[in-house]
Amino acid sequence: MKFHYEVNGLVTFKESRDGSTMPAPHSHNEIELLLIERGGGTWLMGGEQLRFEPGRLAVFWALRPHQLVQCEPRTVTHGMTIPLAAFQGWGMSGALSQRLLAGDIIVEPDDSQAAEDLGAFQRWHGDLASSDPAKQKLALLEIRARLGRLAIHAREQPGLGIIRKPAIGLMDQGSFQRVSQVADFVAGHFAEPITVVDIAEHIGLTPSVATRNFKRYCGINLVQYLTQHRLLHAQSLLASTDMKVADVAGASGYKGAIHFHAVFKKFCGVSPHEFRAAADFRRIPHEKRGGCSAGLVANAGV
């Protein structure tokens, strides 16, 4: 089975589908928010067929390959992707992060939130598409607050708003466990001089087996994944703080500014200073037009 690894960035989207599905599964290292305005569909993910109820916000970690395999006519969905590095920098609830990184799908149990969530998405579409940094910042504050409320609601009323059926999935829970261990280790140590050897030792595999398995399940090897995580964290700091570039380099796992500058420009297409000059939160990271995704997008066979 072929699937596509992609980098979306910090973006919102609205999709209208007249029964069309996804031709192939895809994977991306971002937290994804999904809200069905009307209609519905079935997603294949992790050994299950999942059907989300309209009006209930759903959040999941999209590194696990997933695919829309059935869709009703005139279905309208709203979504958002948040780079994992940026999400982890928000300091959200530890329980929320742990559940998402463990492969859980968190769904809003309170159906009275539907109208408010739809209005919020419509506002976020405009604010994040705006070139006004003030609007972008306000949208990010609202999104962080909404995720915080979702964590509380899901803790108080777990298990509502999603229909699950066993299926031949793209990656079962057991297979995903080691992927989750890799992501958790990288998230906690990417600012240190870790290597593929360190990652492999952490999950109890040889470097060659660890990187082969990770690429098989995620479409990206361990070196690419570590580099991507470091660069997305650097982009977040460049866009949202006034830290010196040398300090950003150190905080992102690079020993020197010269090496950081070379890697950043190779994968992002611009220098750290040029990236900062844009002052645009939508560029965390560059969207599919290029940038960080250009050097990290790959097709993988499973």
SVG drawing of the C-alpha trace seen along z (x, -y; Angstrom):
<svg xmlns="http://www.w3.org/2000/svg" viewBox="-27 -43 56 49">
<polyline fill="none" stroke="black" stroke-width="0.4" points="0.0,0.0 1.3,-3.5 0.8,-6.5 2.0,-10.1 3.8,-12.0 3.3,-15.7 3.9,-18.9 0.8,-21.1 1.9,-23.7 -0.3,-25.9 -3.3,-26.2 -7.1,-25.9 -9.2,-24.5 -12.8,-24.0 -13.7,-21.1 -16.9,-20.4 -17.2,-16.9 -19.9,-15.5 -19.3,-11.9 -15.6,-11.9 -13.1,-10.1 -9.3,-10.2 -7.5,-8.1 -4.7,-7.1 -3.9,-7.4 -1.7,-10.2 0.4,-11.0 1.7,-14.3 3.4,-15.2 0.7,-17.6 -2.2,-17.7 -5.4,-17.8 -8.7,-19.3 -11.8,-18.2 -15.4,-19.4 -18.1,-18.1 -20.6,-20.9 -23.0,-18.6 -23.0,-15.1 -20.5,-12.6 -18.0,-10.0 -15.9,-7.1 -12.1,-7.3 -9.8,-4.3 -7.2,-4.7 -5.3,-2.4 -7.2,0.9 -10.6,-0.9 -13.2,-2.5 -14.1,-5.7 -17.2,-7.8 -17.5,-11.2 -20.9,-12.8 -21.6,-16.2 -21.0,-19.1 -18.6,-17.4 -15.0,-18.6 -12.4,-15.8 -8.7,-16.0 -6.0,-13.5 -2.3,-13.2 -2.1,-12.7 1.3,-11.0 -0.6,-7.7 -1.7,-7.2 -5.4,-7.8 -7.8,-7.9 -11.4,-9.0 -12.9,-5.9 -16.6,-6.7 -18.3,-10.1 -21.9,-11.2 -23.0,-13.7 -22.8,-17.4 -20.5,-16.8 -18.8,-19.9 -15.9,-19.7 -13.7,-22.3 -10.2,-21.4 -6.9,-22.7 -3.4,-21.4 -0.9,-22.4 2.7,-21.3 3.5,-19.0 6.5,-21.1 4.3,-24.2 1.6,-22.3 4.0,-21.1 5.4,-24.6 1.9,-25.7 2.2,-23.9 -1.1,-22.2 -2.4,-19.7 0.0,-16.8 -2.9,-14.4 -4.1,-15.9 -0.7,-15.5 -0.2,-12.0 -3.5,-10.8 -2.9,-12.3 0.7,-10.9 -0.6,-7.5 -2.8,-7.5 -6.1,-8.4 -8.8,-10.4 -10.4,-13.0 -14.0,-14.0 -16.1,-16.8 -18.8,-15.0 -21.1,-18.0 -23.2,-18.5 -24.3,-22.0 -20.8,-23.2 -21.6,-22.7 -22.7,-26.2 -19.9,-27.9 -17.3,-25.6 -18.6,-26.3 -18.5,-30.0 -15.0,-29.7 -13.7,-27.8 -15.2,-30.4 -13.4,-33.1 -10.1,-31.2 -10.2,-30.7 -10.2,-34.4 -7.9,-35.4 -5.1,-32.9 -5.5,-33.8 -5.0,-37.4 -1.7,-39.2 -2.4,-40.9 -0.2,-39.4 -2.6,-40.6 -5.5,-38.6 -3.3,-35.6 -2.2,-35.8 -5.8,-36.2 -6.8,-33.1 -4.0,-31.1 -5.0,-32.1 -8.6,-31.0 -7.5,-27.7 -5.3,-27.0 -8.2,-27.8 -10.6,-25.6 -8.2,-22.6 -8.0,-23.2 -11.8,-23.1 -12.0,-20.0 -9.5,-18.2 -11.7,-19.1 -15.0,-18.1 -13.5,-14.8 -12.2,-13.9 -15.7,-14.6 -17.7,-12.8 -15.4,-10.3 -16.3,-8.0 -19.0,-10.1 -19.2,-11.4 -17.5,-8.7 -18.5,-5.4 -15.8,-2.8 -15.8,0.5 -12.9,3.0 -11.2,3.0 -8.0,3.8 -6.3,0.6 -3.2,-1.3 -1.4,-0.9 -2.6,1.0 -2.1,-0.2 0.7,2.2 2.7,1.0 2.0,-2.6 3.4,-2.2 7.0,-2.3 6.3,-5.3 4.8,-7.1 7.8,-6.2 10.1,-7.8 8.0,-10.9 7.9,-11.3 11.7,-10.8 12.4,-13.3 10.0,-15.8 11.8,-15.6 15.4,-15.6 15.5,-17.3 17.4,-20.3 20.2,-17.9 22.8,-16.4 20.9,-13.1 21.4,-10.9 19.6,-8.0 21.6,-5.6 20.2,-7.3 16.6,-7.1 17.0,-3.4 18.5,-2.5 15.5,-4.2 13.0,-1.9 15.2,1.2 16.1,1.6 19.2,1.4 19.5,-1.9 18.9,-0.2 15.8,1.6 14.5,-1.4 14.8,-3.8 13.5,-1.2 10.4,-0.5 9.7,-4.2 9.9,-5.0 7.7,-2.0 4.9,-3.2 5.4,-7.0 6.9,-7.6 9.9,-9.5 13.1,-8.3 14.5,-9.1 17.0,-11.6 14.4,-13.5 11.9,-13.3 14.5,-14.7 15.5,-17.5 11.9,-18.4 11.1,-18.6 14.1,-20.8 13.3,-23.1 9.6,-23.5 10.6,-24.4 13.1,-26.9 10.4,-28.4 8.1,-28.7 10.7,-30.6 11.6,-32.9 8.0,-33.8 6.9,-34.3 9.9,-35.6 12.7,-38.1 15.4,-35.5 18.8,-35.9 19.2,-33.5 22.2,-31.9 20.0,-31.3 17.2,-29.8 19.8,-27.5 20.9,-26.3 17.3,-25.9 16.6,-23.8 19.4,-21.3 22.1,-22.9 25.6,-23.5 26.5,-26.5 24.7,-29.2 26.6,-28.6 25.4,-24.9 21.9,-25.9 21.8,-28.6 22.9,-26.1 20.4,-23.4 17.6,-25.9 18.1,-27.4 18.5,-24.0 15.2,-22.8 13.2,-26.0 14.4,-27.9 15.2,-31.1 17.6,-32.1 16.4,-32.3 16.5,-36.1 14.5,-36.1 12.0,-33.8 11.6,-36.0 11.2,-39.1 7.9,-37.6 6.4,-37.7 3.6,-35.5 2.3,-32.7 1.1,-30.8 4.7,-30.1 5.1,-27.6 6.2,-25.9 5.9,-26.9 2.8,-25.4 2.8,-23.0 4.0,-25.7 7.5,-24.6 9.8,-25.6 10.4,-23.0 8.2,-20.5 10.3,-20.6 13.1,-18.5 11.0,-16.2 8.0,-15.0 8.3,-11.4 6.2,-8.5 6.5,-5.3 5.5,-1.7 3.9,0.2"/>
</svg>
